[in-house]
Amino acid sequence: MKLIPVITIDGPSASGKGTVAARVAARLGFHYLDSGALYRLVALAASKLENPGEAQLAALAQALPARFEGDRVFLEDRDVSDELRSESVGEAASRVAALGSVREALLARQHAYCRSPGLVADGRDMGTVVFPAARTKVFLSASPEARAERRYKQLMEKGLSANLTALVSEMRARDERDMHRPVAPLRPAPGALLLDTTALTIDEAVEAVLEHYRNTRL
Ligand code: DC
């Protein structure tokens, strides 16, 4: 059986993972899994339900009626790409992501992305839980201030209003929850390259990941 190369890129929100992972995937011609989008989709679909319990959320995750088309994401037939990126959906995603049965229900869908010629998988537990056998693992980080500033700029560019101080505290609260939950907490996988992007440009971060890939691939 031919081994499919997998690059896992984990890290906290706004660490630059999404941009770096998508660019690395494009450079190598690999598939790209944005696992955070799956948790965001579950949270968005769940917002239509009244007080859903864990079993109901897991069932929703299992049968998630979502489609990815290029850079657009659809929930049933509704284009939810922009709504998905909002802070409130990110916050709700972090809550549903703390439930073990929801994570379990999304596993097969994530594994299905591992196809030839290769995969770049971005999330919190890609290297620890979802693709533990990946040869190339990266943990991206950046100071909370740098991350809040990046998120602030993204929101401004989209014409959305934001408050930098509130963003820093929301980011700390979300990191806290993602790092301290009992199931699949955010932490570097053993052997992962620790890459602090606070003082790096996106291009420099992409090059560092590509170099790590060249050093670790078969
Ligand atoms: O990467 P993101 O901001 O789109 O992720 C949204 C939330 O989903 C994040 O706060 C935690 C959760 N998540 C997770 O628990 N595991 C993943 N692999 C990806 C995201």
Boltz pocket constraint, residues with backbone or C-beta under 6 A from the ligand:
constraints:
  - pocket:
      binder: B
      contacts: [[A, 11], [A, 13], [A, 14], [A, 35], [A, 36], [A, 37], [A, 39], [A, 40], [A, 89], [A, 90], [A, 93], [A, 94], [A, 97], [A, 98], [A, 122], [A, 123], [A, 124], [A, 125], [A, 126], [A, 174], [A, 178], [A, 184]]
      max_distance: 6.0
